[in-house]
Amino acid sequence: MEMHLLESDHILHIHERLQNNGGRMWMENTWIPCKQRDHDKSIMKCFMNVPNWQGLTKGRIFLANKVRLWLRVITVADLVDENGRTIDPNKFDGI
């Protein structure tokens, strides 16, 4: 029996359809990760705050999220080195 797993873009699609028809979606008990350092930020929230004029499209945000999931990172602190100023080069290889 063939099974199709629900992907995150399906939830987004359902949310958009509900919004267009005046409906709402409620997700109970959602997990929110703890910040690892002072002033730590969600990587995806940082992407969402990039102005449109800098060329960040929906497609690029989707691709950035795919890379983020592959790297298994959630916050900026997951990527940067100990001093918090540069991205650890090993992170580009998923290490």
PDB file of N, CA, C and O in Angstrom:
ATOM      1  N   MET A   1       0.838  -1.178   0.000  1.00  0.00           N
ATOM      2  CA  MET A   1       0.000   0.000   0.000  1.00  0.00           C
ATOM      3  C   MET A   1       0.886   1.245   0.000  1.00  0.00           C
ATOM      4  O   MET A   1       1.766   1.392   0.848  1.00  0.00           O
ATOM      5  N   GLU A   2       0.649   2.120  -0.939  1.00  0.00           N
ATOM      6  CA  GLU A   2       1.444   3.338  -1.054  1.00  0.00           C
ATOM      7  C   GLU A   2       0.924   4.399  -0.096  1.00  0.00           C
ATOM      8  O   GLU A   2      -0.280   4.642  -0.017  1.00  0.00           O
ATOM      9  N   MET A   3       1.848   5.034   0.635  1.00  0.00           N
ATOM     10  CA  MET A   3       1.464   6.087   1.577  1.00  0.00           C
ATOM     11  C   MET A   3       2.210   7.363   1.230  1.00  0.00           C
ATOM     12  O   MET A   3       3.401   7.327   0.919  1.00  0.00           O
ATOM     13  N   HIS A   4       1.523   8.478   1.282  1.00  0.00           N
ATOM     14  CA  HIS A   4       2.140   9.771   1.066  1.00  0.00           C
ATOM     15  C   HIS A   4       2.195  10.491   2.409  1.00  0.00           C
ATOM     16  O   HIS A   4       1.166  10.713   3.047  1.00  0.00           O
ATOM     17  N   LEU A   5       3.383  10.845   2.822  1.00  0.00           N
ATOM     18  CA  LEU A   5       3.533  11.535   4.102  1.00  0.00           C
ATOM     19  C   LEU A   5       3.184  13.000   3.950  1.00  0.00           C
ATOM     20  O   LEU A   5       3.435  13.610   2.911  1.00  0.00           O
ATOM     21  N   LEU A   6       2.615  13.543   4.977  1.00  0.00           N
ATOM     22  CA  LEU A   6       2.244  14.953   4.990  1.00  0.00           C
ATOM     23  C   LEU A   6       3.503  15.788   5.179  1.00  0.00           C
ATOM     24  O   LEU A   6       4.228  15.613   6.159  1.00  0.00           O
ATOM     25  N   GLU A   7       3.760  16.687   4.251  1.00  0.00           N
ATOM     26  CA  GLU A   7       4.910  17.566   4.346  1.00  0.00           C
ATOM     27  C   GLU A   7       4.468  18.927   4.860  1.00  0.00           C
ATOM     28  O   GLU A   7       3.281  19.254   4.837  1.00  0.00           O
ATOM     29  N   SER A   8       5.426  19.715   5.323  1.00  0.00           N
ATOM     30  CA  SER A   8       5.102  21.016   5.918  1.00  0.00           C
ATOM     31  C   SER A   8       4.409  21.954   4.936  1.00  0.00           C
ATOM     32  O   SER A   8       3.616  22.794   5.359  1.00  0.00           O
ATOM     33  N   ASP A   9       4.685  21.837   3.635  1.00  0.00           N
ATOM     34  CA  ASP A   9       4.028  22.724   2.685  1.00  0.00           C
ATOM     35  C   ASP A   9       2.535  22.411   2.545  1.00  0.00           C
ATOM     36  O   ASP A   9       1.761  23.262   2.107  1.00  0.00           O
ATOM     37  N   HIS A  10       2.129  21.191   2.917  1.00  0.00           N
ATOM     38  CA  HIS A  10       0.706  20.859   2.923  1.00  0.00           C
ATOM     39  C   HIS A  10      -0.023  21.660   4.001  1.00  0.00           C
ATOM     40  O   HIS A  10      -1.128  22.155   3.775  1.00  0.00           O
ATOM     41  N   ILE A  11       0.595  21.784   5.162  1.00  0.00           N
ATOM     42  CA  ILE A  11      -0.006  22.559   6.246  1.00  0.00           C
ATOM     43  C   ILE A  11      -0.129  24.017   5.826  1.00  0.00           C
ATOM     44  O   ILE A  11      -1.148  24.657   6.088  1.00  0.00           O
ATOM     45  N   LEU A  12       0.899  24.542   5.180  1.00  0.00           N
ATOM     46  CA  LEU A  12       0.854  25.921   4.691  1.00  0.00           C
ATOM     47  C   LEU A  12      -0.273  26.088   3.679  1.00  0.00           C
ATOM     48  O   LEU A  12      -0.993  27.086   3.711  1.00  0.00           O
ATOM     49  N   HIS A  13      -0.431  25.121   2.785  1.00  0.00           N
ATOM     50  CA  HIS A  13      -1.503  25.162   1.783  1.00  0.00           C
ATOM     51  C   HIS A  13      -2.881  25.176   2.457  1.00  0.00           C
ATOM     52  O   HIS A  13      -3.749  25.966   2.086  1.00  0.00           O
ATOM     53  N   ILE A  14      -3.073  24.307   3.435  1.00  0.00           N
ATOM     54  CA  ILE A  14      -4.345  24.262   4.162  1.00  0.00           C
ATOM     55  C   ILE A  14      -4.593  25.584   4.873  1.00  0.00           C
ATOM     56  O   ILE A  14      -5.711  26.099   4.865  1.00  0.00           O
ATOM     57  N   HIS A  15      -3.559  26.127   5.483  1.00  0.00           N
ATOM     58  CA  HIS A  15      -3.678  27.414   6.183  1.00  0.00           C
ATOM     59  C   HIS A  15      -4.103  28.524   5.222  1.00  0.00           C
ATOM     60  O   HIS A  15      -4.989  29.317   5.542  1.00  0.00           O
ATOM     61  N   GLU A  16      -3.478  28.583   4.054  1.00  0.00           N
ATOM     62  CA  GLU A  16      -3.815  29.612   3.066  1.00  0.00           C
ATOM     63  C   GLU A  16      -5.251  29.450   2.562  1.00  0.00           C
ATOM     64  O   GLU A  16      -5.965  30.438   2.394  1.00  0.00           O
ATOM     65  N   ARG A  17      -5.673  28.211   2.323  1.00  0.00           N
ATOM     66  CA  ARG A  17      -7.052  27.973   1.862  1.00  0.00           C
ATOM     67  C   ARG A  17      -8.059  28.395   2.920  1.00  0.00           C
ATOM     68  O   ARG A  17      -9.083  29.004   2.610  1.00  0.00           O
ATOM     69  N   LEU A  18      -7.758  28.066   4.172  1.00  0.00           N
ATOM     70  CA  LEU A  18      -8.653  28.478   5.261  1.00  0.00           C
ATOM     71  C   LEU A  18      -8.737  29.995   5.352  1.00  0.00           C
ATOM     72  O   LEU A  18      -9.819  30.560   5.507  1.00  0.00           O
ATOM     73  N   GLN A  19      -7.572  30.653   5.253  1.00  0.00           N
ATOM     74  CA  GLN A  19      -7.531  32.114   5.333  1.00  0.00           C
ATOM     75  C   GLN A  19      -8.362  32.747   4.210  1.00  0.00           C
ATOM     76  O   GLN A  19      -9.096  33.706   4.446  1.00  0.00           O
ATOM     77  N   ASN A  20      -8.248  32.219   3.012  1.00  0.00           N
ATOM     78  CA  ASN A  20      -9.004  32.743   1.866  1.00  0.00           C
ATOM     79  C   ASN A  20     -10.510  32.590   2.038  1.00  0.00           C
ATOM     80  O   ASN A  20     -11.289  33.344   1.455  1.00  0.00           O
ATOM     81  N   ASN A  21     -10.913  31.612   2.842  1.00  0.00           N
ATOM     82  CA  ASN A  21     -12.334  31.353   3.051  1.00  0.00           C
ATOM     83  C   ASN A  21     -12.819  31.806   4.429  1.00  0.00           C
ATOM     84  O   ASN A  21     -13.895  31.409   4.876  1.00  0.00           O
ATOM     85  N   GLY A  22     -12.017  32.641   5.099  1.00  0.00           N
ATOM     86  CA  GLY A  22     -12.418  33.169   6.403  1.00  0.00           C
ATOM     87  C   GLY A  22     -12.284  32.176   7.543  1.00  0.00           C
ATOM     88  O   GLY A  22     -12.814  32.411   8.629  1.00  0.00           O
ATOM     89  N   GLY A  23     -11.583  31.065   7.316  1.00  0.00           N
ATOM     90  CA  GLY A  23     -11.390  30.061   8.366  1.00  0.00           C
ATOM     91  C   GLY A  23     -10.107  30.297   9.137  1.00  0.00           C
ATOM     92  O   GLY A  23      -9.324  31.185   8.798  1.00  0.00           O
ATOM     93  N   ARG A  24      -9.897  29.515  10.157  1.00  0.00           N
ATOM     94  CA  ARG A  24      -8.690  29.613  10.984  1.00  0.00           C
ATOM     95  C   ARG A  24      -8.149  28.230  11.306  1.00  0.00           C
ATOM     96  O   ARG A  24      -8.863  27.229  11.242  1.00  0.00           O
ATOM     97  N   MET A  25      -6.878  28.205  11.651  1.00  0.00           N
ATOM     98  CA  MET A  25      -6.241  26.967  12.071  1.00  0.00           C
ATOM     99  C   MET A  25      -5.642  27.203  13.457  1.00  0.00           C
ATOM    100  O   MET A  25      -4.994  28.221  13.701  1.00  0.00           O
ATOM    101  N   TRP A  26      -5.865  26.270  14.340  1.00  0.00           N
ATOM    102  CA  TRP A  26      -5.337  26.370  15.697  1.00  0.00           C
ATOM    103  C   TRP A  26      -4.462  25.156  15.947  1.00  0.00           C
ATOM    104  O   TRP A  26      -4.904  24.020  15.779  1.00  0.00           O
ATOM    105  N   MET A  27      -3.225  25.394  16.348  1.00  0.00           N
ATOM    106  CA  MET A  27      -2.322  24.287  16.656  1.00  0.00           C
ATOM    107  C   MET A  27      -2.033  24.343  18.146  1.00  0.00           C
ATOM    108  O   MET A  27      -1.448  25.304  18.646  1.00  0.00           O
ATOM    109  N   GLU A  28      -2.446  23.314  18.836  1.00  0.00           N
ATOM    110  CA  GLU A  28      -2.329  23.286  20.279  1.00  0.00           C
ATOM    111  C   GLU A  28      -1.015  22.628  20.685  1.00  0.00           C
ATOM    112  O   GLU A  28      -0.530  21.703  20.033  1.00  0.00           O
ATOM    113  N   ASN A  29      -0.462  23.128  21.770  1.00  0.00           N
ATOM    114  CA  ASN A  29       0.753  22.547  22.359  1.00  0.00           C
ATOM    115  C   ASN A  29       1.916  22.476  21.370  1.00  0.00           C
ATOM    116  O   ASN A  29       2.594  21.452  21.287  1.00  0.00           O
ATOM    117  N   THR A  30       2.150  23.547  20.625  1.00  0.00           N
ATOM    118  CA  THR A  30       3.275  23.550  19.697  1.00  0.00           C
ATOM    119  C   THR A  30       4.577  23.732  20.470  1.00  0.00           C
ATOM    120  O   THR A  30       4.631  24.462  21.459  1.00  0.00           O
ATOM    121  N   TRP A  31       5.609  23.066  20.007  1.00  0.00           N
ATOM    122  CA  TRP A  31       6.907  23.139  20.663  1.00  0.00           C
ATOM    123  C   TRP A  31       7.661  24.353  20.156  1.00  0.00           C
ATOM    124  O   TRP A  31       7.758  24.572  18.949  1.00  0.00           O
ATOM    125  N   ILE A  32       8.191  25.137  21.072  1.00  0.00           N
ATOM    126  CA  ILE A  32       9.019  26.293  20.730  1.00  0.00           C
ATOM    127  C   ILE A  32      10.387  26.058  21.352  1.00  0.00           C
ATOM    128  O   ILE A  32      10.490  25.908  22.570  1.00  0.00           O
ATOM    129  N   PRO A  33      11.440  26.023  20.538  1.00  0.00           N
ATOM    130  CA  PRO A  33      12.771  25.737  21.080  1.00  0.00           C
ATOM    131  C   PRO A  33      13.268  26.861  21.981  1.00  0.00           C
ATOM    132  O   PRO A  33      12.921  28.027  21.793  1.00  0.00           O
ATOM    133  N   CYS A  34      14.079  26.491  22.952  1.00  0.00           N
ATOM    134  CA  CYS A  34      14.688  27.471  23.849  1.00  0.00           C
ATOM    135  C   CYS A  34      15.865  28.135  23.143  1.00  0.00           C
ATOM    136  O   CYS A  34      16.566  27.503  22.353  1.00  0.00           O
ATOM    137  N   LYS A  35      16.069  29.392  23.432  1.00  0.00           N
ATOM    138  CA  LYS A  35      17.224  30.084  22.888  1.00  0.00           C
ATOM    139  C   LYS A  35      18.462  29.635  23.655  1.00  0.00           C
ATOM    140  O   LYS A  35      18.416  29.413  24.865  1.00  0.00           O
ATOM    141  N   GLN A  36      19.570  29.507  22.927  1.00  0.00           N
ATOM    142  CA  GLN A  36      20.780  28.963  23.523  1.00  0.00           C
ATOM    143  C   GLN A  36      21.692  30.035  24.100  1.00  0.00           C
ATOM    144  O   GLN A  36      22.508  29.749  24.976  1.00  0.00           O
ATOM    145  N   ARG A  37      21.563  31.249  23.621  1.00  0.00           N
ATOM    146  CA  ARG A  37      22.411  32.358  24.069  1.00  0.00           C
ATOM    147  C   ARG A  37      21.574  33.617  24.199  1.00  0.00           C
ATOM    148  O   ARG A  37      20.464  33.694  23.674  1.00  0.00           O
ATOM    149  N   ASP A  38      22.109  34.595  24.898  1.00  0.00           N
ATOM    150  CA  ASP A  38      21.460  35.907  24.929  1.00  0.00           C
ATOM    151  C   ASP A  38      21.414  36.448  23.506  1.00  0.00           C
ATOM    152  O   ASP A  38      22.380  36.301  22.758  1.00  0.00           O
ATOM    153  N   HIS A  39      20.328  37.057  23.131  1.00  0.00           N
ATOM    154  CA  HIS A  39      20.121  37.678  21.819  1.00  0.00           C
ATOM    155  C   HIS A  39      20.085  36.662  20.674  1.00  0.00           C
ATOM    156  O   HIS A  39      20.242  37.043  19.515  1.00  0.00           O
ATOM    157  N   ASP A  40      19.881  35.370  20.979  1.00  0.00           N
ATOM    158  CA  ASP A  40      19.766  34.359  19.937  1.00  0.00           C
ATOM    159  C   ASP A  40      18.450  34.569  19.186  1.00  0.00           C
ATOM    160  O   ASP A  40      17.475  35.064  19.751  1.00  0.00           O
ATOM    161  N   LYS A  41      18.435  34.187  17.904  1.00  0.00           N
ATOM    162  CA  LYS A  41      17.250  34.383  17.066  1.00  0.00           C
ATOM    163  C   LYS A  41      16.973  33.143  16.236  1.00  0.00           C
ATOM    164  O   LYS A  41      17.885  32.378  15.921  1.00  0.00           O
ATOM    165  N   SER A  42      15.728  32.953  15.889  1.00  0.00           N
ATOM    166  CA  SER A  42      15.326  31.893  14.973  1.00  0.00           C
ATOM    167  C   SER A  42      15.873  32.219  13.585  1.00  0.00           C
ATOM    168  O   SER A  42      15.756  33.351  13.115  1.00  0.00           O
ATOM    169  N   ILE A  43      16.463  31.233  12.940  1.00  0.00           N
ATOM    170  CA  ILE A  43      17.015  31.453  11.602  1.00  0.00           C
ATOM    171  C   ILE A  43      15.909  31.849  10.629  1.00  0.00           C
ATOM    172  O   ILE A  43      16.083  32.773   9.835  1.00  0.00           O
ATOM    173  N   MET A  44      14.783  31.161  10.685  1.00  0.00           N
ATOM    174  CA  MET A  44      13.702  31.458   9.746  1.00  0.00           C
ATOM    175  C   MET A  44      13.083  32.831  10.008  1.00  0.00           C
ATOM    176  O   MET A  44      12.664  33.504   9.066  1.00  0.00           O
ATOM    177  N   LYS A  45      13.019  33.257  11.272  1.00  0.00           N
ATOM    178  CA  LYS A  45      12.525  34.607  11.550  1.00  0.00           C
ATOM    179  C   LYS A  45      13.479  35.644  10.963  1.00  0.00           C
ATOM    180  O   LYS A  45      13.042  36.689  10.480  1.00  0.00           O
ATOM    181  N   CYS A  46      14.772  35.360  11.003  1.00  0.00           N
ATOM    182  CA  CYS A  46      15.755  36.272  10.391  1.00  0.00           C
ATOM    183  C   CYS A  46      15.520  36.364   8.885  1.00  0.00           C
ATOM    184  O   CYS A  46      15.552  37.455   8.315  1.00  0.00           O
ATOM    185  N   PHE A  47      15.283  35.215   8.238  1.00  0.00           N
ATOM    186  CA  PHE A  47      15.000  35.227   6.795  1.00  0.00           C
ATOM    187  C   PHE A  47      13.733  36.010   6.491  1.00  0.00           C
ATOM    188  O   PHE A  47      13.679  36.753   5.511  1.00  0.00           O
ATOM    189  N   MET A  48      12.723  35.850   7.320  1.00  0.00           N
ATOM    190  CA  MET A  48      11.446  36.526   7.079  1.00  0.00           C
ATOM    191  C   MET A  48      11.557  38.035   7.243  1.00  0.00           C
ATOM    192  O   MET A  48      10.717  38.775   6.731  1.00  0.00           O
ATOM    193  N   ASN A  49      12.588  38.503   7.956  1.00  0.00           N
ATOM    194  CA  ASN A  49      12.783  39.938   8.161  1.00  0.00           C
ATOM    195  C   ASN A  49      13.654  40.592   7.090  1.00  0.00           C
ATOM    196  O   ASN A  49      13.890  41.799   7.137  1.00  0.00           O
ATOM    197  N   VAL A  50      14.134  39.801   6.124  1.00  0.00           N
ATOM    198  CA  VAL A  50      14.929  40.362   5.026  1.00  0.00           C
ATOM    199  C   VAL A  50      13.978  41.119   4.102  1.00  0.00           C
ATOM    200  O   VAL A  50      12.966  40.563   3.675  1.00  0.00           O
ATOM    201  N   PRO A  51      14.288  42.385   3.785  1.00  0.00           N
ATOM    202  CA  PRO A  51      13.389  43.149   2.907  1.00  0.00           C
ATOM    203  C   PRO A  51      13.273  42.523   1.516  1.00  0.00           C
ATOM    204  O   PRO A  51      14.234  41.950   1.003  1.00  0.00           O
ATOM    205  N   ASN A  52      12.095  42.640   0.916  1.00  0.00           N
ATOM    206  CA  ASN A  52      11.847  42.076  -0.421  1.00  0.00           C
ATOM    207  C   ASN A  52      12.808  42.618  -1.467  1.00  0.00           C
ATOM    208  O   ASN A  52      13.173  41.902  -2.399  1.00  0.00           O
ATOM    209  N   TRP A  53      13.216  43.856  -1.329  1.00  0.00           N
ATOM    210  CA  TRP A  53      14.082  44.450  -2.344  1.00  0.00           C
ATOM    211  C   TRP A  53      15.449  43.773  -2.406  1.00  0.00           C
ATOM    212  O   TRP A  53      16.198  43.998  -3.357  1.00  0.00           O
ATOM    213  N   GLN A  54      15.789  42.958  -1.422  1.00  0.00           N
ATOM    214  CA  GLN A  54      17.077  42.255  -1.458  1.00  0.00           C
ATOM    215  C   GLN A  54      16.980  40.921  -2.194  1.00  0.00           C
ATOM    216  O   GLN A  54      17.921  40.128  -2.174  1.00  0.00           O
ATOM    217  N   GLY A  55      15.845  40.672  -2.843  1.00  0.00           N
ATOM    218  CA  GLY A  55      15.717  39.505  -3.707  1.00  0.00           C
ATOM    219  C   GLY A  55      15.349  38.208  -3.028  1.00  0.00           C
ATOM    220  O   GLY A  55      15.490  37.143  -3.628  1.00  0.00           O
ATOM    221  N   LEU A  56      14.879  38.264  -1.791  1.00  0.00           N
ATOM    222  CA  LEU A  56      14.494  37.039  -1.099  1.00  0.00           C
ATOM    223  C   LEU A  56      13.047  36.702  -1.464  1.00  0.00           C
ATOM    224  O   LEU A  56      12.114  37.361  -1.005  1.00  0.00           O
ATOM    225  N   THR A  57      12.872  35.679  -2.285  1.00  0.00           N
ATOM    226  CA  THR A  57      11.548  35.273  -2.755  1.00  0.00           C
ATOM    227  C   THR A  57      11.021  34.133  -1.878  1.00  0.00           C
ATOM    228  O   THR A  57      11.746  33.587  -1.047  1.00  0.00           O
ATOM    229  N   LYS A  58       9.747  33.787  -2.079  1.00  0.00           N
ATOM    230  CA  LYS A  58       9.167  32.644  -1.364  1.00  0.00           C
ATOM    231  C   LYS A  58       9.951  31.370  -1.668  1.00  0.00           C
ATOM    232  O   LYS A  58      10.172  30.540  -0.787  1.00  0.00           O
ATOM    233  N   GLY A  59      10.365  31.226  -2.920  1.00  0.00           N
ATOM    234  CA  GLY A  59      11.130  30.047  -3.326  1.00  0.00           C
ATOM    235  C   GLY A  59      12.466  29.952  -2.611  1.00  0.00           C
ATOM    236  O   GLY A  59      12.889  28.866  -2.216  1.00  0.00           O
ATOM    237  N   ARG A  60      13.131  31.089  -2.443  1.00  0.00           N
ATOM    238  CA  ARG A  60      14.429  31.085  -1.749  1.00  0.00           C
ATOM    239  C   ARG A  60      14.254  30.817  -0.258  1.00  0.00           C
ATOM    240  O   ARG A  60      15.093  30.160   0.358  1.00  0.00           O
ATOM    241  N   ILE A  61      13.167  31.324   0.322  1.00  0.00           N
ATOM    242  CA  ILE A  61      12.905  31.048   1.733  1.00  0.00           C
ATOM    243  C   ILE A  61      12.632  29.556   1.911  1.00  0.00           C
ATOM    244  O   ILE A  61      13.104  28.945   2.870  1.00  0.00           O
ATOM    245  N   PHE A  62      11.864  28.969   0.980  1.00  0.00           N
ATOM    246  CA  PHE A  62      11.586  27.539   1.023  1.00  0.00           C
ATOM    247  C   PHE A  62      12.889  26.736   0.932  1.00  0.00           C
ATOM    248  O   PHE A  62      13.087  25.778   1.679  1.00  0.00           O
ATOM    249  N   LEU A  63      13.772  27.133   0.012  1.00  0.00           N
ATOM    250  CA  LEU A  63      15.057  26.456  -0.146  1.00  0.00           C
ATOM    251  C   LEU A  63      15.923  26.631   1.106  1.00  0.00           C
ATOM    252  O   LEU A  63      16.566  25.682   1.557  1.00  0.00           O
ATOM    253  N   ALA A  64      15.938  27.834   1.659  1.00  0.00           N
ATOM    254  CA  ALA A  64      16.713  28.082   2.890  1.00  0.00           C
ATOM    255  C   ALA A  64      16.209  27.193   4.020  1.00  0.00           C
ATOM    256  O   ALA A  64      17.001  26.684   4.812  1.00  0.00           O
ATOM    257  N   ASN A  65      14.904  27.006   4.096  1.00  0.00           N
ATOM    258  CA  ASN A  65      14.354  26.147   5.142  1.00  0.00           C
ATOM    259  C   ASN A  65      14.746  24.698   4.914  1.00  0.00           C
ATOM    260  O   ASN A  65      15.021  23.983   5.878  1.00  0.00           O
ATOM    261  N   LYS A  66      14.779  24.243   3.664  1.00  0.00           N
ATOM    262  CA  LYS A  66      15.226  22.872   3.359  1.00  0.00           C
ATOM    263  C   LYS A  66      16.674  22.668   3.809  1.00  0.00           C
ATOM    264  O   LYS A  66      17.011  21.634   4.386  1.00  0.00           O
ATOM    265  N   VAL A  67      17.528  23.664   3.541  1.00  0.00           N
ATOM    266  CA  VAL A  67      18.932  23.580   3.960  1.00  0.00           C
ATOM    267  C   VAL A  67      19.019  23.595   5.482  1.00  0.00           C
ATOM    268  O   VAL A  67      19.800  22.846   6.069  1.00  0.00           O
ATOM    269  N   ARG A  68      18.220  24.445   6.118  1.00  0.00           N
ATOM    270  CA  ARG A  68      18.213  24.526   7.580  1.00  0.00           C
ATOM    271  C   ARG A  68      17.833  23.173   8.178  1.00  0.00           C
ATOM    272  O   ARG A  68      18.440  22.728   9.152  1.00  0.00           O
ATOM    273  N   LEU A  69      16.834  22.525   7.597  1.00  0.00           N
ATOM    274  CA  LEU A  69      16.422  21.214   8.094  1.00  0.00           C
ATOM    275  C   LEU A  69      17.521  20.179   7.879  1.00  0.00           C
ATOM    276  O   LEU A  69      17.762  19.341   8.748  1.00  0.00           O
ATOM    277  N   TRP A  70      18.192  20.229   6.724  1.00  0.00           N
ATOM    278  CA  TRP A  70      19.288  19.292   6.444  1.00  0.00           C
ATOM    279  C   TRP A  70      20.429  19.491   7.437  1.00  0.00           C
ATOM    280  O   TRP A  70      21.036  18.527   7.903  1.00  0.00           O
ATOM    281  N   LEU A  71      20.712  20.754   7.754  1.00  0.00           N
ATOM    282  CA  LEU A  71      21.784  21.045   8.709  1.00  0.00           C
ATOM    283  C   LEU A  71      21.379  20.756  10.154  1.00  0.00           C
ATOM    284  O   LEU A  71      22.221  20.683  11.050  1.00  0.00           O
ATOM    285  N   ARG A  72      20.064  20.593  10.359  1.00  0.00           N
ATOM    286  CA  ARG A  72      19.505  20.354  11.696  1.00  0.00           C
ATOM    287  C   ARG A  72      19.817  21.504  12.636  1.00  0.00           C
ATOM    288  O   ARG A  72      20.316  21.307  13.744  1.00  0.00           O
ATOM    289  N   VAL A  73      19.512  22.714  12.172  1.00  0.00           N
ATOM    290  CA  VAL A  73      19.706  23.912  12.979  1.00  0.00           C
ATOM    291  C   VAL A  73      18.377  24.663  13.102  1.00  0.00           C
ATOM    292  O   VAL A  73      17.541  24.621  12.199  1.00  0.00           O
ATOM    293  N   ILE A  74      18.201  25.339  14.215  1.00  0.00           N
ATOM    294  CA  ILE A  74      16.974  26.086  14.465  1.00  0.00           C
ATOM    295  C   ILE A  74      17.267  27.561  14.684  1.00  0.00           C
ATOM    296  O   ILE A  74      16.577  28.433  14.157  1.00  0.00           O
ATOM    297  N   THR A  75      18.294  27.821  15.465  1.00  0.00           N
ATOM    298  CA  THR A  75      18.624  29.204  15.802  1.00  0.00           C
ATOM    299  C   THR A  75      19.993  29.585  15.244  1.00  0.00           C
ATOM    300  O   THR A  75      20.763  28.727  14.811  1.00  0.00           O
ATOM    301  N   VAL A  76      20.278  30.867  15.262  1.00  0.00           N
ATOM    302  CA  VAL A  76      21.578  31.368  14.803  1.00  0.00           C
ATOM    303  C   VAL A  76      22.695  30.749  15.639  1.00  0.00           C
ATOM    304  O   VAL A  76      23.770  30.460  15.114  1.00  0.00           O
ATOM    305  N   ALA A  77      22.456  30.544  16.927  1.00  0.00           N
ATOM    306  CA  ALA A  77      23.478  29.958  17.804  1.00  0.00           C
ATOM    307  C   ALA A  77      23.871  28.551  17.367  1.00  0.00           C
ATOM    308  O   ALA A  77      24.981  28.101  17.651  1.00  0.00           O
ATOM    309  N   ASP A  78      22.971  27.858  16.680  1.00  0.00           N
ATOM    310  CA  ASP A  78      23.296  26.523  16.169  1.00  0.00           C
ATOM    311  C   ASP A  78      24.345  26.572  15.065  1.00  0.00           C
ATOM    312  O   ASP A  78      25.015  25.572  14.807  1.00  0.00           O
ATOM    313  N   LEU A  79      24.495  27.710  14.416  1.00  0.00           N
ATOM    314  CA  LEU A  79      25.413  27.847  13.282  1.00  0.00           C
ATOM    315  C   LEU A  79      26.746  28.495  13.629  1.00  0.00           C
ATOM    316  O   LEU A  79      27.778  28.127  13.067  1.00  0.00           O
ATOM    317  N   VAL A  80      26.735  29.446  14.540  1.00  0.00           N
ATOM    318  CA  VAL A  80      27.928  30.259  14.773  1.00  0.00           C
ATOM    319  C   VAL A  80      28.931  29.556  15.680  1.00  0.00           C
ATOM    320  O   VAL A  80      28.603  28.593  16.373  1.00  0.00           O
ATOM    321  N   ASP A  81      30.170  30.068  15.658  1.00  0.00           N
ATOM    322  CA  ASP A  81      31.205  29.505  16.508  1.00  0.00           C
ATOM    323  C   ASP A  81      31.052  30.021  17.941  1.00  0.00           C
ATOM    324  O   ASP A  81      30.079  30.704  18.263  1.00  0.00           O
ATOM    325  N   GLU A  82      32.015  29.691  18.788  1.00  0.00           N
ATOM    326  CA  GLU A  82      31.915  30.009  20.222  1.00  0.00           C
ATOM    327  C   GLU A  82      31.763  31.499  20.504  1.00  0.00           C
ATOM    328  O   GLU A  82      31.062  31.891  21.436  1.00  0.00           O
ATOM    329  N   ASN A  83      32.434  32.342  19.682  1.00  0.00           N
ATOM    330  CA  ASN A  83      32.362  33.782  19.948  1.00  0.00           C
ATOM    331  C   ASN A  83      31.075  34.397  19.410  1.00  0.00           C
ATOM    332  O   ASN A  83      30.772  35.552  19.712  1.00  0.00           O
ATOM    333  N   GLY A  84      30.312  33.643  18.617  1.00  0.00           N
ATOM    334  CA  GLY A  84      29.027  34.120  18.117  1.00  0.00           C
ATOM    335  C   GLY A  84      29.125  35.133  16.996  1.00  0.00           C
ATOM    336  O   GLY A  84      28.130  35.774  16.656  1.00  0.00           O
ATOM    337  N   ARG A  85      30.308  35.289  16.413  1.00  0.00           N
ATOM    338  CA  ARG A  85      30.495  36.308  15.373  1.00  0.00           C
ATOM    339  C   ARG A  85      30.578  35.762  13.960  1.00  0.00           C
ATOM    340  O   ARG A  85      30.280  36.481  13.006  1.00  0.00           O
ATOM    341  N   THR A  86      30.975  34.506  13.805  1.00  0.00           N
ATOM    342  CA  THR A  86      31.117  33.932  12.468  1.00  0.00           C
ATOM    343  C   THR A  86      30.463  32.553  12.417  1.00  0.00           C
ATOM    344  O   THR A  86      30.322  31.878  13.436  1.00  0.00           O
ATOM    345  N   ILE A  87      30.072  32.152  11.217  1.00  0.00           N
ATOM    346  CA  ILE A  87      29.503  30.826  11.042  1.00  0.00           C
ATOM    347  C   ILE A  87      30.636  29.815  11.015  1.00  0.00           C
ATOM    348  O   ILE A  87      31.607  29.979  10.277  1.00  0.00           O
ATOM    349  N   ASP A  88      30.511  28.788  11.810  1.00  0.00           N
ATOM    350  CA  ASP A  88      31.495  27.725  11.871  1.00  0.00           C
ATOM    351  C   ASP A  88      31.542  27.038  10.501  1.00  0.00           C
ATOM    352  O   ASP A  88      30.517  26.528  10.047  1.00  0.00           O
ATOM    353  N   PRO A  89      32.715  27.010   9.820  1.00  0.00           N
ATOM    354  CA  PRO A  89      32.811  26.417   8.480  1.00  0.00           C
ATOM    355  C   PRO A  89      32.351  24.959   8.419  1.00  0.00           C
ATOM    356  O   PRO A  89      31.856  24.518   7.381  1.00  0.00           O
ATOM    357  N   ASN A  90      32.503  24.206   9.505  1.00  0.00           N
ATOM    358  CA  ASN A  90      32.053  22.812   9.529  1.00  0.00           C
ATOM    359  C   ASN A  90      30.546  22.684   9.352  1.00  0.00           C
ATOM    360  O   ASN A  90      30.061  21.646   8.903  1.00  0.00           O
ATOM    361  N   LYS A  91      29.814  23.714   9.695  1.00  0.00           N
ATOM    362  CA  LYS A  91      28.350  23.669   9.582  1.00  0.00           C
ATOM    363  C   LYS A  91      27.888  23.559   8.135  1.00  0.00           C
ATOM    364  O   LYS A  91      26.802  23.043   7.871  1.00  0.00           O
ATOM    365  N   PHE A  92      28.697  24.037   7.196  1.00  0.00           N
ATOM    366  CA  PHE A  92      28.323  23.953   5.790  1.00  0.00           C
ATOM    367  C   PHE A  92      28.300  22.500   5.299  1.00  0.00           C
ATOM    368  O   PHE A  92      27.680  22.191   4.281  1.00  0.00           O
ATOM    369  N   ASP A  93      28.979  21.618   6.029  1.00  0.00           N
ATOM    370  CA  ASP A  93      28.996  20.201   5.678  1.00  0.00           C
ATOM    371  C   ASP A  93      28.043  19.386   6.532  1.00  0.00           C
ATOM    372  O   ASP A  93      28.024  18.158   6.439  1.00  0.00           O
ATOM    373  N   GLY A  94      27.258  20.048   7.358  1.00  0.00           N
ATOM    374  CA  GLY A  94      26.303  19.359   8.218  1.00  0.00           C
ATOM    375  C   GLY A  94      26.942  18.756   9.445  1.00  0.00           C
ATOM    376  O   GLY A  94      26.363  17.866  10.067  1.00  0.00           O
ATOM    377  N   ILE A  95      28.129  19.221   9.809  1.00  0.00           N
ATOM    378  CA  ILE A  95      28.841  18.682  10.981  1.00  0.00           C
ATOM    379  C   ILE A  95      28.510  19.509  12.217  1.00  0.00           C
ATOM    380  O   ILE A  95      29.007  19.219  13.305  1.00  0.00           O
TER     381      ILE A  95
END
